[in-house]
């Protein structure tokens, strides 16, 4: 039995999260411990930069519109591979679109959510007193970013090393560069061939 991996990421605390069609596996490469999270369909995933939380988003089109579409797991590194369940926050985002890519900002205070329409939904994540069981963050919709350069599914959102710039890539190969703090559009690049881009 083999799983076909669709995405994998490495946290700052040496945990690998690998997503397949039906599972997200958490793996410690140095001690061999593994933990699997069952999922019902394709997901996108992102660790906080601290490595203490893992965000996972389902596609809205594959579920009831009233259900939660974003799940945030607390990664307790002392009990991760021993506990029966992970502390989980369930979040309803402010978009009716599919979330297809995730990325946290420098201090983990904002979560960038790429969508299937080429837009980026920004959610603010702030620490708060528990509003309900397993809810330690307050999630607030901030704004939606869009450009004329991207109208297809966003497959990747990432920041430069010092978070000065943010890049978004869609499935047609269009690449947009944003200011990493003000989130203003800087320029777009369009793929002309396999290894060549041009400014647009």
C-alpha positions in Angstrom: 0.0 0.0 0.0 1.5 3.3 -1.1 0.4 6.9 -0.7 0.9 9.4 -3.5 2.2 12.6 -1.9 0.7 15.8 -3.2 2.6 18.2 -0.9 5.1 18.1 1.9 6.6 20.8 4.1 9.3 20.9 6.8 8.7 22.8 10.1 11.3 24.9 12.0 11.3 22.2 14.7 12.2 19.3 12.4 8.8 17.8 11.7 7.8 16.9 8.2 4.1 17.1 7.2 3.3 15.1 4.0 -0.2 15.3 2.4 -1.8 12.7 0.3 -5.3 12.3 -1.0 -6.6 10.8 2.2 -4.0 11.4 4.9 -1.6 14.0 6.3 1.4 12.2 7.9 3.6 13.9 10.5 7.1 12.4 10.6 10.2 13.0 12.6 13.1 12.2 10.4 15.7 11.7 13.2 13.8 9.3 15.4 11.5 7.7 12.9 8.3 8.5 14.7 5.2 8.9 12.5 1.6 10.1 13.1 -1.2 10.1 10.5 -4.2 12.4 10.4 -7.1 11.2 8.3 -8.5 13.7 5.8 -11.5 13.3 3.5 -10.0 14.9 0.4 -7.2 17.1 -1.0 -5.8 19.6 1.4 -3.2 22.3 1.5 -1.0 22.7 4.6 1.4 25.2 6.3 3.4 25.3 9.5 3.7 28.4 11.5 7.2 29.8 11.5 7.5 28.9 15.2 6.7 25.3 14.2 4.0 25.0 16.9 0.9 25.0 14.7 -0.1 23.3 11.5 -2.8 24.8 9.4 -4.8 22.6 7.0 -7.5 23.8 4.6 -10.1 21.8 2.7 -11.7 22.8 -0.6 -15.1 24.3 0.0 -16.5 22.7 -3.2 -16.0 19.3 -1.6 -18.1 20.0 1.5 -21.1 21.7 2.9 -20.9 25.5 2.7 -21.7 25.8 6.4 -18.8 23.6 7.6 -15.4 24.7 8.8 -12.8 24.8 6.0 -9.6 25.6 8.0 -8.2 23.5 10.8 -5.3 24.5 12.9 -3.5 21.8 14.9 -1.4 22.5 18.0 1.9 20.6 17.6 3.0 19.8 21.1 6.4 18.3 20.5 6.5 16.5 23.8 3.3 14.5 23.2 2.9 14.7 19.4 3.5 11.0 18.8 1.9 9.7 22.1 -1.3 11.6 22.6 -4.6 10.2 21.3 -5.6 13.4 19.6 -4.3 16.8 18.7 -5.7 20.0 20.0 -7.5 21.5 17.0 -9.0 24.8 16.2 -11.8 24.9 13.6 -12.1 28.1 11.6 -14.6 29.4 9.0 -12.9 31.6 6.6 -14.5 34.6 5.0 -14.5 33.3 1.4 -16.8 31.0 -0.6 -13.9 30.0 -2.7 -11.6 26.9 -2.5 -8.5 27.5 -0.4 -5.6 26.0 -2.4 -2.4 27.4 -0.8 -1.4 28.6 2.7 1.5 30.5 4.1 2.1 32.4 7.4 3.7 35.8 7.7 7.0 36.4 9.7 5.5 36.5 13.2 2.6 34.0 12.5 0.1 36.8 13.0 -1.4 36.6 9.5 -2.3 33.6 7.3 -2.2 34.1 3.6 -4.8 31.9 1.8 -4.5 31.4 -1.9 -7.7 30.5 -3.7 -8.9 28.8 -6.9 -9.8 32.2 -8.4 -6.3 33.7 -8.2 -7.1 35.8 -5.2 -5.4 35.9 -1.8 -7.5 36.0 1.4 -5.7 37.4 4.4 -6.7 36.2 7.9 -5.3 37.8 11.1 -4.5 35.3 13.8 -4.1 36.8 17.3 -3.7 35.1 20.7 -6.9 35.4 22.8 -8.5 34.1 25.9 -10.4 30.9 25.0 -13.6 31.8 23.3 -14.7 28.2 23.2 -13.1 24.8 23.8 -9.9 24.3 21.7 -10.1 27.9 20.4 -7.0 29.9 21.6 -6.7 32.3 18.6 -9.0 35.0 17.4 -9.3 34.8 13.6 -10.3 38.0 11.7 -10.8 38.6 8.0 -8.4 41.4 6.9 -8.7 41.8 3.1 -8.6 40.1 -0.2 -5.7 40.7 -2.6 -6.3 40.4 -6.4 -4.5 41.3 -9.6 -5.2 41.2 -13.3 -2.2 38.9 -13.7 -3.7 35.9 -11.9 -7.2 34.4 -12.3 -6.4 30.7 -12.1 -5.8 28.6 -9.0 -3.1 29.8 -6.7 -0.8 26.8 -6.1 2.0 28.5 -4.0 2.4 31.4 -1.7 5.8 32.1 -0.2 7.9 34.9 1.3 11.5 35.9 0.7 14.1 35.0 3.3 13.6 38.3 5.3 9.9 38.6 4.5 10.5 41.7 2.4 8.6 40.2 -0.6 5.7 37.8 -1.1 5.3 35.7 -4.2 2.1 34.0 -5.5 2.2 31.4 -8.3 -0.9 30.1 -10.2 -1.4 27.0 -12.2 -0.8 28.8 -15.5 2.7 29.8 -14.4 1.9 33.4 -13.7 4.1 34.8 -10.9 3.2 37.9 -8.9 5.5 39.7 -6.5 4.0 41.7 -3.6 5.4 43.9 -0.9 5.8 41.5 2.0 4.5 43.9 4.7 2.0 46.3 3.0 0.9 43.5 0.5 0.8 46.0 -2.4 1.4 44.7 -5.9 4.9 45.2 -7.3 5.0 43.4 -10.6 4.0 40.2 -12.4 5.9 37.6 -14.4 4.4 35.4 -17.1 5.9 32.1 -18.2 6.8 32.1 -21.9 8.5 28.7 -21.9 9.6 26.0 -19.4 12.5 28.1 -18.1 11.8 31.6 -19.2 9.6 34.4 -17.7 8.9 37.9 -18.9 7.5 41.0 -17.1 3.8 41.7 -17.6 
